[in-house]
Each structure stands twice: as structure tokens, then as C-alpha cells.
Amino acid sequence: MAQDVRVDALEHLRRLCLALPEVTERLSHGEPTWFVRGKKTFVTSADHHHDDRSAFWCAAGPGVQETLVAQAPGNYFRPPYVGHRGWLGVYLDVPVDWDVVADLVEDAYRVIAPKTLVARLDVRVADPADLPQSSAHGDL
């Protein structure tokens, strides 16, 4: 995988992670890693982990790892060290559906973050363009 494609994938992953409440980034084991409230890891980059693959690892809910690895082993894998805890590995050196990655990152956050922070994700401000418009008669 070309270095610029790896950087682009890392930057995209970074934007997804840092958009979530109280997420910080720092190196852990030589890789960019994202933490909730500076303590709990929910996503880690895995670009130089004993192979030439670009990937990330993330927390996942029960059964997610097994299902995705069985359905698409070219895109997902059981990562070393944390795979036994249900974490999911996601390859970034294949065609990536960033909407799916965004969902996986948010789901990882929901698995790790305290309930008070997860609640912030559930409070969404509606776009006024999506709200029903009243008619000239005041009806909705």
C-alpha cells in the first residue's frame, strides 16, 4: 500500500475518532491510539504490527467480530492480544467503506465509553430542514 494512501486512511480514521465526545489521541505501543477520557482505549491503529498490512483494531459488541470475520475475511480479522476479548481488526489496505468504518468506530466507542458520554451521542439536534413545515393554516 502506498504511503500516501496509508496516511489518508489514518487521517480519515483520526477524524472519525476525534469527533466523539472526550476522545483524545496519543501513541501507544508506537501506534496512534484513541482513548475515552484519556484512559480507555477504543480504537488503535495497527499499521506496523508484524506484517505489511494497514489496519486498525476496535472494541466490538458480542458476536460482531465472529460475524464480520466469517462474512468478509478479506476485510476483517481477529487481532492478536485483544481478539480474545471480542475486538475486531479492520483492514485499511483494501477498498474501504468509510460509512461502515464510521459505524464500527461509533459502536466501539459505545462499548467502552461511560453511559454519560454514550448518552451524548443519542442527543442529536435535528436539522431544521428535516422538520415538518407548517402550512399557511398552521397545520403541521
Secondary structure, 3 states (H helix, E strand, C coil): CCHHHHHHHHHHHHHHHHCCCCEEEEEECCEEEEEECCCEEEEEECCCCCCCCCEEEECCCCCHHHHHHHHCCCCEECCCCCHHHCCEEEECCCCCCHHHHHHHHHHHHHHHCCHHHHHHHHCCCCCHHHCCCCCCCCCC
